[in-house]
Amino acid sequence: MPSSGTYLWSPDLAEMVDEAFERCKVDPASLAASHLISARRSMNLMLTYWATKDNQDYRIDRVNDFALVQGTQEYTVDPDTDGRIIDINGMMLKRAGVETTLYPMARDEWLEIPEKDTQGRPSRYFADKRNDSSVVISLWPVPENSTDTLTMDVMRKHQDAGFASNEPDIPYYMREAFASGLAAFLGEKFAPEPILPRLIARANDAFDNANGSQRVRADVTIVPAASYRFRRGRRAR
């Protein structure tokens, strides 16, 4: 028999919920509306939990040509104003077609800068992740013109679990991790207690395998910036 020749399998949320409940030894035919509400809540909580585990490359978006304003230090990084951005992965300053790296600062480093209003070519930034889900960056030095722009790699949230006919906001290689993770979350509420440890172990293993399979296979060179020194495990000015 020949293979299918297609690459179209893309399960929707309803199929994922059925699979997860089956792993919990719950017949999908017996599900009530309360089970489905619980499953949607568990999906959203699981995706929130995933955001704390590691930086999944598929959630990195590129923000190009972010405009700067002379004398303005703070910028809210959310071009679509929907609260999707949760962190900054990297930032470049573009001037006259040439990009240079901006280096991140910790909160205490930012506070220690004595003259925060100094204008010049920005070389560092502090990303303030606020309680309202916004990310506000403070640049130093403060931009000296309104022609420079920023290019940023930002970490976005997963899209919400929506209707049952929607597909989960994940790539192909994360589908087993999604099904396993959802089974573990639902298992805490619905599975027979003896199988719960197996569901949790399978979920952790599937996530680690999927996320690890996409790590960049390239040499890494670590070079400290020439203008900084290191002390007690942190970078100091």
Buried (B, 14 or more C-beta within 10 A) or exposed (E): EEEEEEEEEEBEBBBBBBBBBEBBEBEBEEBEEEBBEBBBEBBBEBBEEBBEEEEBBBBBBEBEEBEBEEEEBEBEBBBEEEEBBBBBBBBBBBEEEEEEEBEBBEEEBBEEBEEBEEBEBBBBBBBBEEEEEBBBBBBBBBBBEEEBBBBBBBBBBBBEBBEBEEBBBBEEEBBBBBBBBBBBBBBEEBBEEEBBEBBBEBBBEBBEEBBEEEEEEEEEEEEEEEEEEEEEEEBEE
